[in-house]
Amino acid sequence: MSDIQISVLIPLFNEEESLPELHNWIKEVMKKNNFSHEIFFIDDGSKDDSWKIIEKICQSDSTSKGIKFQRNYGKSAALNVGFEACSGSVVITMDADLQDSPEEIPDLYKMIVEDNFDLVSGWKEKRFDPLSKTIPTKMFNWATRKMSGIELHDFNCGLKAYKKKVVKSIEVYGEMHRYIPVIAKWAGFYKIGEKSVQHQARKYGYSKFGLERFLNGFLDLFSIGFVSKFGKRPMHFFGALGSLFFFLGFAIALYLIGEKVYYLTQSIKPRDVTDQPLFYLALTSMIIGSQLFLGGFLGELIARNSPFRNQYLIEQKTNH
């Protein structure tokens, strides 16, 4: 077991004003509760003096560490690098803008260690954000609950706590940080809890996120859903869908042929098949079905040749 009780991961972009205050606040909480800890400041390509401040903090505090990206890669990349680097038994993630309160850390730690949650997500019941942000956020959270089956009010809250084995078992990329509870569930960590946390009004600077993140968020949700269910068996999706389209078109074609034969036997002059809209519907459906089936077949070949095709998470193994 790690000697470090808590790893605090703080991804940031252009937050020079808040860093000294945040660092002092975290240190006060850790000292008051006698936690052994480490703090990672992950600079996601800031253009201000954030990195200079991080360097000064690390020089004065041996428990603080800094990681700097050459350019801005996004919050998911910062978290993924932090997950790889940390060694604490419990991992806490929080934003650098002082809107997440370090005073929540002891209770989050208790929920992981004593209540045995795999992951605990913060819930900002009272938010200090404009309606242009809160309304899309509620819609996003509702859609994620319905699709994932995880009953959380605030999936995108930056303040979260994890067991170490959770962060070492998952990979976060693109803009998937808002779906970490979903990724964790599909990795086999089902005990996911929620804690109401205090949301602070922004003290310095401005939000780095625009409205486009909500559209990207819904697209990412569908991506996660598809990859988790069909990533290692794409033929089950594309093959089934392709077969449905093909046989629908084939059934329409059989109907048109049967209709023409019937008219001929009854000495009724039939319409030319090519004059009927159903003919083109059948042709298009069979072409789309064939392409989907071929796409699934190619996807299956790629999946079967992937070096990760037999990569599974194993919790325990015994030898007899």
C-alpha positions in Angstrom: 0.0 0.0 0.0 1.2 3.5 -0.8 2.6 5.6 2.0 0.9 8.6 0.5 -2.7 8.9 1.5 -3.9 11.5 -1.0 -2.8 12.7 -4.4 -4.3 16.0 -5.5 -4.4 16.5 -9.2 -5.0 20.1 -10.5 -5.2 20.5 -14.3 -4.9 24.2 -15.2 -4.7 26.7 -18.1 -3.9 30.3 -17.5 -4.7 30.4 -13.7 -1.7 32.4 -12.4 -3.7 34.5 -10.0 -5.3 31.6 -8.1 -2.4 29.1 -7.8 -0.7 30.5 -4.7 -4.0 30.9 -2.8 -5.1 27.4 -3.9 -1.8 25.8 -2.8 -1.9 27.4 0.6 -5.6 26.4 1.1 -4.8 22.7 0.2 -1.8 22.7 2.5 -3.9 24.1 5.4 -6.5 21.3 5.0 -3.8 18.6 4.7 -2.0 19.9 7.8 -5.2 20.2 9.8 -6.1 16.5 9.0 -2.6 15.2 9.2 -2.8 13.7 5.7 0.3 12.5 3.9 -0.1 13.8 0.4 1.3 15.0 -2.9 0.0 17.8 -5.1 0.4 17.8 -8.9 -0.1 21.0 -10.8 -0.5 20.1 -14.5 0.0 23.1 -16.7 -1.9 22.5 -19.9 0.2 24.9 -22.1 -0.6 28.1 -20.2 0.4 31.4 -21.9 0.6 33.4 -18.7 3.0 33.0 -15.8 1.3 29.9 -14.3 4.4 27.8 -14.8 6.7 30.2 -13.1 4.4 30.2 -10.1 4.3 26.4 -10.1 8.1 26.3 -10.1 8.2 28.6 -7.1 5.6 26.5 -5.3 7.6 23.3 -6.0 10.8 24.9 -4.8 9.3 25.8 -1.5 7.2 22.7 -1.0 8.6 19.2 -1.5 5.1 17.6 -1.7 4.2 19.7 -4.7 5.1 18.7 -8.3 4.6 20.3 -11.6 4.0 18.9 -15.1 4.0 21.2 -18.1 2.6 20.6 -21.6 4.3 22.2 -24.5 1.0 23.3 -25.8 -2.7 23.1 -24.8 -4.0 19.5 -25.1 -7.1 19.8 -23.0 -8.2 18.8 -19.6 -8.5 15.1 -20.4 -4.9 14.9 -21.4 -3.8 16.7 -18.3 -5.8 14.3 -16.1 -4.5 11.2 -17.9 -0.9 12.3 -17.3 -1.7 13.0 -13.7 -3.3 9.6 -13.2 -0.2 8.0 -14.6 2.1 10.0 -12.3 0.3 9.9 -9.0 0.9 7.4 -6.2 -1.6 8.2 -3.5 -4.1 5.6 -2.2 -6.9 8.1 -2.8 -6.8 10.5 -5.8 -8.6 13.9 -5.6 -9.1 16.0 -8.8 -10.1 19.6 -8.6 -10.1 22.7 -10.8 -7.5 25.5 -10.3 -9.9 28.4 -10.4 -10.8 28.3 -6.7 -14.4 27.3 -7.5 -13.7 23.9 -5.9 -13.2 24.0 -2.1 -10.3 22.0 -0.6 -12.3 21.8 2.5 -14.3 19.0 0.9 -11.2 16.7 0.7 -11.5 15.1 4.1 -15.1 14.0 3.5 -14.3 12.7 0.0 -11.4 10.8 1.4 -13.6 9.2 4.1 -16.2 8.1 1.5 -13.5 6.3 -0.4 -11.6 4.7 2.5 -14.4 4.1 5.0 -17.5 3.8 2.8 -15.5 1.9 0.2 -16.7 3.8 -2.9 -14.7 3.4 -6.0 -15.4 6.9 -7.2 -17.2 9.9 -5.6 -18.3 12.8 -7.8 -19.0 16.2 -6.4 -22.4 17.8 -7.0 -22.6 21.6 -7.0 -26.2 22.0 -5.9 -25.9 25.8 -5.7 -23.9 27.1 -8.7 -22.5 30.6 -9.3 -22.7 30.3 -13.0 -24.9 32.2 -15.6 -28.0 30.5 -17.1 -26.2 30.1 -20.4 -24.0 27.6 -18.6 -26.3 26.0 -16.1 -29.2 25.1 -18.4 -27.1 23.3 -21.0 -25.3 21.6 -18.1 -28.6 20.2 -16.7 -29.6 18.9 -20.1 -26.2 17.3 -20.5 -26.4 15.6 -17.1 -29.9 14.4 -17.8 -28.9 12.8 -21.1 -25.8 11.2 -19.5 -27.9 9.7 -16.7 -30.4 8.2 -19.1 -27.7 6.7 -21.4 -25.3 5.5 -18.7 -27.7 4.4 -16.0 -25.5 6.2 -13.4 -27.6 8.4 -11.1 -25.3 11.5 -10.7 -26.5 15.0 -10.8 -23.2 16.6 -12.0 -21.0 14.4 -14.1 -18.7 17.3 -15.1 -17.9 18.5 -11.6 -14.1 18.8 -11.4 -14.0 17.8 -7.8 -13.9 14.0 -7.6 -12.2 11.3 -5.5 -11.0 7.9 -6.7 -9.5 4.8 -5.4 -6.0 4.5 -6.9 -6.9 1.3 -8.8 -9.6 3.2 -10.7 -7.3 5.9 -12.1 -4.7 3.3 -13.0 -7.3 1.2 -14.8 -8.9 3.8 -17.1 -7.7 6.0 -20.0 -9.0 9.5 -20.5 -8.5 11.1 -23.9 -10.1 13.7 -26.2 -12.7 15.5 -24.1 -13.8 12.4 -22.1 -13.0 13.9 -18.7 -16.7 14.7 -18.2 -17.5 11.0 -18.6 -15.0 9.6 -16.2 -17.8 8.0 -14.0 -19.2 6.3 -17.2 -15.7 5.1 -18.2 -15.1 3.8 -14.7 -18.4 1.9 -14.6 -17.7 0.2 -18.0 -14.3 -0.7 -16.6 -16.0 -2.6 -13.8 -16.1 -0.1 -11.0 -19.8 0.1 -10.0 -19.7 1.6 -6.6 -20.0 5.3 -7.6 -21.2 7.8 -5.1 -22.0 11.5 -5.0 -21.4 14.3 -2.5 -22.9 17.7 -2.4 -20.1 20.2 -2.5 -19.7 23.9 -2.1 -19.3 25.8 -5.3 -17.3 29.0 -5.0 -17.9 32.1 -7.2 -15.0 32.6 -9.6 -12.5 35.0 -8.0 -10.0 35.5 -10.8 -10.0 35.5 -14.5 -12.8 33.9 -16.6 -14.1 30.5 -17.7 -12.0 28.8 -20.4 -14.9 26.7 -21.7 -17.4 27.8 -24.4 -20.8 26.6 -25.5 -19.2 24.3 -28.1 -18.2 21.9 -25.3 -21.8 20.8 -24.8 -22.1 19.7 -28.5 -18.8 18.0 -28.2 -20.0 16.4 -25.0 -23.0 14.7 -26.5 -20.9 13.4 -29.4 -18.3 12.1 -26.9 -21.1 10.3 -25.0 -22.2 8.4 -28.1 -18.5 7.6 -28.8 -18.0 6.1 -25.4 -21.2 4.2 -25.6 -20.3 2.7 -28.9 -16.7 1.9 -28.1 -17.5 0.3 -24.7 -20.1 -2.0 -26.2 -18.8 -2.7 -29.7 -15.1 -1.7 -29.6 -14.0 -5.4 -29.6 -16.8 -6.7 -31.6 -17.8 -4.2 -34.3 -19.4 -6.8 -36.5 -22.1 -7.2 -33.9 -23.2 -3.6 -34.6 -22.4 -3.0 -38.3 -23.1 -6.5 -39.3 -26.5 -6.6 -37.7 -27.4 -3.1 -39.1 -26.1 -4.0 -42.5 -28.0 -7.3 -42.6 -31.2 -5.4 -41.6 -30.8 -2.9 -44.4 -29.9 -5.6 -47.0 -32.8 -7.9 -46.2 -35.2 -5.0 -46.1 -34.1 -4.1 -49.6 -34.2 -7.7 -50.7 -37.7 -8.1 -49.4 -38.9 -5.0 -51.3 -37.2 -6.4 -54.5 -39.0 -9.8 -54.0 -42.3 -8.0 -53.6 -41.7 -6.1 -56.9 -40.8 -9.3 -58.7 -43.8 -11.1 -57.3 -46.1 -8.2 -58.2 -44.8 -8.3 -61.8 -45.2 -12.0 -62.1 -48.7 -11.8 -60.7 -49.7 -9.1 -63.2 -48.3 -11.1 -66.1 -50.2 -14.3 -65.1 -53.4 -12.2 -64.9 -52.7 -10.6 -68.3 -52.4 -7.2 -66.7 -49.8 -4.9 -68.2 -47.4 -4.2 -65.3 -45.4 -1.0 -64.8 -41.7 -1.1 -65.5 -39.8 -1.9 -62.3 -37.5 1.0 -62.9 -40.5 3.4 -62.9 -41.4 2.5 -59.3 -39.9 4.4 -56.4 -39.8 1.2 -54.4 -37.2 -0.2 -56.8 -34.7 2.6 -55.9 -35.5 2.3 -52.3 -34.7 -1.5 -52.5 -31.5 -0.8 -54.4 -30.3 1.9 -52.0 -31.1 -0.3 -49.0 -29.2 -3.3 -50.3 -26.2 -1.1 -51.2 -26.1 0.5 -47.8 -26.6 -2.9 -46.1 -23.6 -4.3 -48.1 -21.4 -1.4 -47.2 -22.3 -1.6 -43.5 -21.7 -5.3 -43.4 -18.3 -4.8 -45.2 -17.5 -2.0 -42.7 -18.2 -4.4 -39.8 -16.1 -7.1 -41.4 -13.1 -4.7 -41.8 -13.6 -3.5 -38.2 -13.6 -7.1 -37.0 -10.3 -7.7 -38.8 -8.7 -4.6 -37.2 -10.0 -5.5 -33.8 -8.7 -9.1 -34.0 -5.3 -7.8 -35.0 -5.2 -5.1 -32.2 -2.5 -5.7 -29.5 -5.2 -4.8 -26.9 -7.8 -7.4 -28.1 -7.2 -9.5 -25.0 -6.4 -6.8 -22.5 -8.7 -7.2 -19.5 -8.7 -5.8 -16.0 -7.9 -8.5 -13.4 -8.5 -7.8 -9.8 -7.2 -11.0 -8.2 -5.4 -14.1 -9.3 -4.4 -17.1 -7.3 -2.0 -20.0 -7.9 -2.6 -23.5 -6.6 
